[in-house]
Amino acid sequence: MYSRLFSYVRSIVPRISETELIALRSGTTSIDREIFKGKVNISVTPTIKKKEEEEFSEKTVENVLRKFRDVKQVYPSNKIGEIVETLAKNRFFSFIIDEKYGGTKFSFNVSGLSRILTKLTSANPALGIVVMVPNSLGPAELLENYGTNVQRSNYLPKLAKGEMIPCFGLTGPNNGSDAAGAMDEGEVIVEGGKKYIKVSINKRYITLAPIADLVGLAVKVKDPNNLLSHGAKEGVTVALLERGHPGLRQETHHNPLNVGFPNGTLKGDLLIDVDDVIGGEKNVGEGWKMLMECLAAGRAVCLPATANASAKTATYGVWNYARHRQQFKIPLIKMEGIQDKLADMIYHTWVIQSSVKLTNTLLDYGEKPAVISAIMKEQTTERARTVLNHGMDIYAGSAICLGENNFLEEFYRSAPVGITVEGSNTLTKSLIIFGQGLNKSHPHIFDVYKSILDDDLSSFKKHFNRLLGHSLSSMILMPNFGGYSNVLNRQTKYFANLANFVALLGGKIKQNQFISGDMAQILSNLYLAHAVSWDQSVDPVSQELTDYCLRRLADETQLHINRVIDNYPSSTIRLLLRPMRCNVPNVDYDEKRNLIKLVNNHPDILKKIREDIYHQDGILAELEQLNTLDNEADEYKNLYQKVIQVGEYPNP
């Protein structure tokens, strides 16, 4: 029986390339694995804020922002030299570098880095990006993990001090952030008794490329003449180039929607010394593994931090604006059409900040969660875009006219950047989150797949039996009663069951991206819901708001569960899955009315949303001040008139 089953499974499993296998073996699993098991228990506690981080955030960050907050066009700009020099002097490029190379203590505390990036971005998104890149995917982390002692000693102190500004060149016209595309390809040659990689490069979308002094470069390498030694091999390879390297051209820049950060191209015909491969010759061909190991933390921290900043700033500012802005002789916040959007903004922002907090905590515990990082990138940037869209609608004319009171436009313009970079959200949702999760996070599927690869019937029998046992236990459905915590536990169990049946589609999952996308949304929502529940347990603010968020996430999740069941290709399996299908309750208008009242009467909610954003001066500070003044006082009336003004410019 097992022989025939073995042959059948081998015929339906998707073909996984070497690059996909490297991705599956890189990083760690965490809560994502527990969700696939059908039962989640989160035992981590938030990292305690360090004194030096608090002081850095309150003093150094705020001083830099007071100086450069209004320099929206960081690049191209005649201020770029002064900005980089100030950031370097204040150690903004050293957060992920070990202290022995001149780095800061933040290198061991992701939460601290995330909070700093959130505050910077909340005041100036372009400035946040300039600081974000050297502290995420770039030469520093690759050098820390894979560099030779000589490379570390040479470059890490210079990167920590900001004497060298890094960038990383991966993407080109014919490949996105992947190794499967037509990446620049070079060949190993010998010239003058030394080994070189001869390659022509054409990289684009490279953040910081126009100002970078040290380039991390990913190229594919061939060795047709077998010149490499030390067990090195062909494949994606990561090397280091300094500005001025013969043939390297850093001549042009892009303009991503006038957001104002340095982004450009790397081109040229190059000879790269094999000794300049990160880690030396032995790491030729190991680049994709190196990148996969380092991508998870950066993707899980930096882009969610920027999404967190934009959602928090928009929600906090627009809420205070709506409390005071009068239309039809009443404040906007009393209009139910406005309340509808404000409730959505509170919901999405709360979900974002809770998930950022949990993910940072997992990273502080040493996790490198590949699947969770993809969830966080896609979910936080998408939900932040929803927050910004609602905020733009409420802020209305003030949102579409440039001027000092418009605190939304820079986030609105930069939102598509976060959604597009490091893999488009469409790709991430349709192909990566569930597909990678199924193979990496599922407790048994990869073991079954490996037994197929190894042609090991004995191993297949053992792991298939475990998979069968998991499937049967997942089919024992939980009773449909209890509070939101029980709903979350029940839906987690349902997902584990549903994932096993979707896995039966084998290689067709890659083509059936409707189902893959819906399964990704279910997995993502469950992670977010567990984050919201965990956040309330470790840092209680409002159980009522927590329940509201869990209810909305549960309803979203159930809609996707229903869609997967209704569209499953087999009618027989649709009947088996039918007990997990249920109707989603109609929207209760009173829930949103009550949420608005809750936030109005519970100052700790807005205080939590304000946390880690810059609000010390400008329009946010003025809106805050309105909350402290008597509506009938002249001071209030004068300040009110000031905050409702929009930019005016002389006619040409």
N, C-alpha and C positions, 0 to 999 in steps of 0.2 A: 504493500500500500504506500509506504513512505517513498519508495523509488518512483512510483508514478506521480505522486504529489510533488516530489522534488523536481521532476522533469516539467511538470505543469507550472510550478512557481518560477522556474528558470525561464520559461517561455513568456511570462507576463511582467517580470520585474523590469523596470526602466533601465536603460543603459546609462551608467554613470561614468563620466569622463574622469581622467586623472585629476584635473583641476577641481572637479566637484568632490572627489574623494578627499582631496587635501582640505577643502573647506569643511567637510563633514568631520574630519579628524581634528580640526583646529578649534580652539576655544573650549569652553566648558558648558555644561548644562546645569540648570538650577531649578527654579520654579516651573519653567517650561516643561521639564521632565516630569514633575509631579502632576502637572495638568494632564499630560498624556497618560499618566498612571490612573488618573481619575480622583485623586485625593491630594489636597495641598495643605501643608503645615509649614508656616513661615516662622522660623525661630530667631531670625536676626533682629538686632536692635540698632537704631540709628547711631552713627558715629558722633561722639561728643565734639562740638565745635572747639577747635584749639584756640587758645588766647591769641597766638600770633596771627592766625587767619582772621579773627575778628578785627584785630588792630589793622591788618593789611586792608581789609575790606572797608573799614570805617574811615581810615586815614588816607592811605596811599591811593586806593581806587577813587575815592571821592575827590582827592586833590587833582588827580589826572583828569577826571571827568569835568571838574569845574574849569579846567584849562582848555579841554578839547571837545567838550560836549557838543558845541555848536559847529564844529568843523565836520559837517556831514560828508563833504567830498574829501575823504582821506587821501584818495588817489584817483586820478592825477591831481596833485595839489602842491603848491610851494611849501606846504606845511609838513609834507611827508617826512622829511629829514628830521625835523624837530620832534614829530610824534614818535618816530621809531627810537630816536635817541632818548627821549623821556621814558618810554616804555622799557627800554633796555636798562637804563640807569636804575629803574625801580623794580627790576627783576621779573617783569611780566612774561618773559620768554623762558623762564627756568622752572616752571611748576612741575614738570614731569621728569626732571633731571635729578639724579642722586646728589646728595649733599657733597659727597667726596669730589664731585666734578664742578661744584659751585652752584648746584641746584638748591631749591627750597625744600622745606619739610612737607610742602603740599604734595610732593611726589608720592607720598604714602597715604594721601587722603583725597579721594576723588570728590567727596562732597564739598570740600573746601574749594577745589578748582571749579566745580559746577556753580557754586554760589558767586564766585568772582566773575565768571563768564556771564552769568545772569545779570548781575548789576551793570557790568560794562555794556552789554547789549541793550539793556533797558533804556540806557541813556543815548547810545550811539551804536547802531547795528554794525556799521562799517568798522568802528574801532574794535568791537567784539570779535569780528572775523579776523582782524590782524593779529589779535592775541590768541584766538582759538587755534589757528593752524599750527603754529610751532608747538602747541601743547596737545596736539592730537596726532593724526597720521602725518608722519614726517621723519626726517633722518634721526631725530633725537631718540625716539623710542626704538627704532630699528637698531641704532648704534648701541643703546643700553642692552638690548637683548641678544644681538648677533654680531656686533662689531669686534674687531680685533682690539687688543690692548692699546696698540699704537693709534688706531682710529679713534677709540674712546678718548684717550688722553689728548689727542690733537684737537678734536672737534667739539666734544661735549662742553668743556669750559668756555669755549668761544660762543657756543649756542646759548649757554646759560647766561652769559654776560650780555648777550645781544650784539656781540662783535660780528657775528655772522647771522643773517636772517635766512631761515630755510624755506624750501618749498619741495613739493613732491610731484614728479612728472609721471603720470600713469596714463591718462586719457588722451586719445588721439582721434582724428577724424573717422577712423574705421574701427575703433574699439572704445567702449565706455569703460566703466570701472571694473573691467573683467579681463581674465586671461584668455578667454575663448575667442575674442575678436582678433582682427588683424593688427596686432601690436607691432611696433617697430621691431625689426628683426636684424640682428647682427651676427657676425661670424668671427670665430677665434682665429687670429693670425699670429705669426711671429715676425717681428721687425726689430732689427738690431739686437737680436738675442733675447728680446722680451716678448711676453705674451700680451696681446691686446684684443679687445673686442672692437671690430670695425663695424660701425652702424650709422645709418642716417636716421635722424629722429624728426618727428613732427608732432609735438604735443600741444594740446589746447585745453582751455578751461583750468589752467594751473594757478591756483590762488597763491599770491605773493610772488609769482614768477618775475614780475617786473622789477622787484626790489631785492630779490633773493641773492645771497652770496654763496649759498651751499645748496646744491640741487641733488635730491634723491631721485634717481632715474630708474624706471622699470622698462626693460627691453627683453625680447626673446633672444636667446643665444643658440646658435648652432656650432657644432665642432666637427665638421666633416673630415678633418684630417687627424682627428684624435690627438690633439695637442694638449688637452687638459689632463691633469694627473690628480692624485689625492682623492680619487673616487668621485671627482666632480662630474656633473652631467649637463646635458642640454636642457633648456627650458627658460622660464621667466627668471630674470636675474636683476638684482637691485644694486646699483653702483652709486658712487658719490662723485660729483663734479663741482669744482669751485667756479665762481664767476670768472670769466676770462679764459676758461679752458679752451684750447685751440679748436676752432670750429663751432663752439657753442654760441648760438645767437639768442639773445633776449631783447628783441627789437620791437615787438608789438604787444599791445594789450587789448583785452576785451572791455566792453562796458556793460556789465550785467544790470540792466534796468536802472542805471544811474544810482545804484546803491552806494557806490563810491569806495569800494575796496580794491586793492591791487589784484588783478586777475589777468593772465596773459598766456603767452606762447613760449615754447622752447623748441628751437629748430637747429639743424646743423648736421654736418658730416663729421663724425667723431672717431678718434682712436682712444679707447678707454683702457687704461692699464688694468690688467686682471687683478692687481693688488688693490685697486680702488673699488672692487666689489665689496659690499659690506660683509665683513667676515672673511674676506680673502677668497682665493681660488676655490676652496672647498665649498663655498656657498653659491657657486655658479649653478643655476638651475633650481635653487632652493627659494627663489624670490616669492613665489605665490604662497608657499607655506608661511614665510616670514610675514607677508602682508596680511594673510588671514589671521594670524596670531595677534597682530597688532591692531587690526581694524576694529575689533569688537568694542574695546574700551572707548576708542575715540568716537565711534558712531553712537555708542550708548550714552556718552557724556555731553559732547559738544553741541551737536544739533538739537537734542532735547533741551539743553540749557538755553539756546537761542529761542526755541519755541516757547519755553517757559517764560522767558523775559517778555516776549511780545504779547502773550496771552495775559500775563499778570498786569503789564502796563496798560493794555487796552481796557481790561475789565475794571481795574481800579480807577483809571481816569474817566472812563465813560460812565461808570456808576455815579461818581461824584458830580460829573457834569449833569447827568439826568436828574439828580436830586435838586439842582438849582435852576437849570435852564427852564424858562417859562415859555409855554405856548398855549394859546387858548386860555390864558390866565391861570394855568395850573402847571406845576412842575412836570416835566416829561415822564418822570418815574411813576406818576399816577395814571398814565395811559396804559391800557392793557396791551396794546400793540408793542409798546416799548418794553413792557414787563416780559412779554414773550421772548424777545431777543435777549434781554438782560439775564433771564433765567438760564437760557442756553449758554451765555457767556460764563456765568458762574459755574455751571455744570462742567463744561469742557475745561475750564481753567483749573478747577479743583481736581479733576481726573488727571490732568497733565502734571500738576505739581506733586500729587501723591505718587504717581508712577515714577517721576524723576527722583523723588526721595527714596523710594524702595530700590530702584535700580542703582543709584549711587551707593546705597548701603551694601548691596550685593557686591559691587565692585570694590568697596572698601574691605570686604571680607576676602578679597582675592579672586573672585569669580571673573571670568572673561566670557560672558554669555553671548554667543554668536546669534542665537535665535532671538533672545530678548533684545539685543541691540537693534536688530532689524525691526522688531515690533515697535520699539521706542522711536526709532527714526521716522517710520511711516506714520504712526498714530499721533505723536506729539505735533509734528509739522502739519498734518491734515487738520487736527482739531484746533490748532492755533489759527489756521487760515479761516476756519468757521468763526472763531471768536473775532478775528479782525474784520471779516465781512459784516457781521452784525454791528460791530463798533462803528464801522464806516457809515452804516445806515443811520445809526442813532446820532452820531456826531454831524452827519449830513453836510451842509455847506461848509462848515468848519473843517471837515475831513477832506474835501476835494480842493480846497484853496491852500496853496503853500503859504507858510508864515510861521511866526514864532509860537503861536498857540496850537499849531497842528502837530499833535504828538502821535498821530496814527500813520501818517503817509509813509514815513520811512520803513515802518514795519510792514505796511501793506505792499510796498514795492519789493521788499526783500523776502516776503513769504514764499514766492515761487522758487527762489534760489535754494532754500533749505529743502523744499519738496523735490527739487530736481537733482541736486548734487548727491554724490556717493550712492548712486543708483536711483533712478526715478522711482517715485512711490508706486507708480503703476506696476513696474516690474517687481518691486519688493513685495507688494501685496499679492500679485497674481502668481508668482513663481517661487519666491524665496521663503517667505515666512512659514507657510504650511509644508511646502516641499522639503525644505531643509529641516524643519521641525520634525516631520514624520520620520526622516531617516536618521536624524541626530538625537532628537529628544525622546522619541518613543523608546520604552524600556526594552523592546525585543526586536524591532524590525531590522535595525542595522545588523544585529547578530545573525538573523536569518539571511540577510543579503550577503554578509561576509561568508557564510557557509556555502552559498551558491558560488561566489567568486573562487573560494578555495576548493570547490568540488568535493565538499566534505559532508557526506550523507549522515554520518553519526552526529556531527555538530548540528546539522539541519534538523534532525529528529528532536534533539534536546531543546533547541530554541523555538522550533515550531510548536512543540507541546506547551512551552511557556507562553507563547503568543496566544495559543488556543485557550489556555487557562485564563489569561488576562481578558480575552474577548468575552468568555462566558461570564466572568465575574462582573465585567462592565455592563453586561446586558441585564443584570439584576437592578432594575430601576428603583430610584428612591421615591418615597411617597411625596405627593404634591401638596405639601402643607408647610406651615411655619413661616418665619420671618425671612428677611432678605438674605441673611447668612445661609439659611437652608436652601434658598433658591440658588445661590451661588454654588454651594456644594453639589446640588443636584445637577446643575448645568455643567459643572466640571466633569461629573460622572458621565453625563450624556455625551460630552465631547469625546471622552476617551472611547466610548462605544462607537460613536459615529466615525471617528478616525480609523478604527479598525476596518470598518466596512468600506470607507473610501480607499483605504490601502489596497483593497481587492481589485481596484481598477488598474493597478500596476502602472505601466508606462503611459497609460492614457491620461494620468493625472496632469502630466505636462501640457497636453493638448486641451484638456478640459479645465481651462483657467477660470471659468465661472465658478465651478465647484471649489477649485483650489483657492480662489479669492474669498469665497464665503467662509471656507474653513479657516483661512487666515484671519478673517474678521472675528470669528468665534474665539479662536485662540487668543487673539489680541485683547478682545473685550474681557475675557476671563482673567488674563494677567492684570489688566487695568483695574478690574473689580476687586481682585485680591489685594492690589496695592492700596486702593481706597479703604478697604476694610482694615488692613494692617496699619495704615497711617492713623486711623481713628483709635486703634488699640494702643499704639505707642505714644501718640501725641493727641489726646482727645481735644477736639474743638467743638464739634456739633454732631451728635448722633443723628439728628433730624436731617441735616445736610448729607451725611453719609448715606442714610437710607434712601434719600432722593436720588443720589448718584447711582447707588446700587440698583435701584428700581429701573432707572433709565438704561443703564448698561444691560440689565437682564432682558429688558424688552427688545433692545437692539439685537442682543445675542439670539433670542428666541426667533426673531424674524429670519435670521440667517440659518438657524437650525431648520426651520420650516422649509426654506428655499432649497437647502441641500437635500432634504428628504423628498420633497416634491419633484426634484429634478434628477434623482438618482436613476441611472440607466436601467436598472432591473426592477420590474414591477413586483417581483417576489420579495426582494429586499426592501422595497418601499413599504410593503405591508409589515415586515418585521420591525421597521424603524418607526412605524406609525405611532406607537405609544409615547414617543418622545416629542411628538408634534402637538402643539397647543396654540390656541388663539391668543394673540397679544391684546391686553385690555385697551379700550379706547382711552385717549388722552383725557385726563381729569383737569379741567381748567383751574380748579381750586388748588391743585398741587403747585402750580406756578404762582398763583396769587399768594399762597402761604409761604413759598420760598422767598418772594420779595419781602414779605413782612419779617421773615426770619432773619434775613441779612440786615435789614434796617434796624432790627432790635437786638442784634447779636454782633457787637463791634469786633469781637475776636475773629470773625470770618473775614472781614475786610482787612483786618490787621495781618492775618495770615497771608492773604493774597498780596498785600503790600510788601511782605517780607522779601528781602534780597533784590528789590528794584530801587532805582535811584529816584528819589522824590524830594530832594533837599532844596531845589529851587525850580524856577520855571513854572509852567502851567500846572503841573501836578501839585506843586506846593501851594499855588494860589487857589486851586480847587479845594485842597485840604483846609486852607485858611477860611474859606467861605463857611465850612462846617462849624467853625468856632465863633462866628459873628451873628449878631442880632439882625434878622432880615430887614428890620426897619431902620437900622443905623446907616448913616451916610457912608461909613467905611465899607459896609457890605455892598451898598448900591454902587459905589465907585469901583470896587473890585469886581463886582458882577459884570459891569459894563466892560471892564478890561478883558475878562476871560471869554466873553462872547464875540470879541472882535476877530476878524480874519485879516490876512495879509493884504496890504494895498501897496501898489507900485506905480511910480510915475508913468504916464503914457509916453510912448516913444515919439 
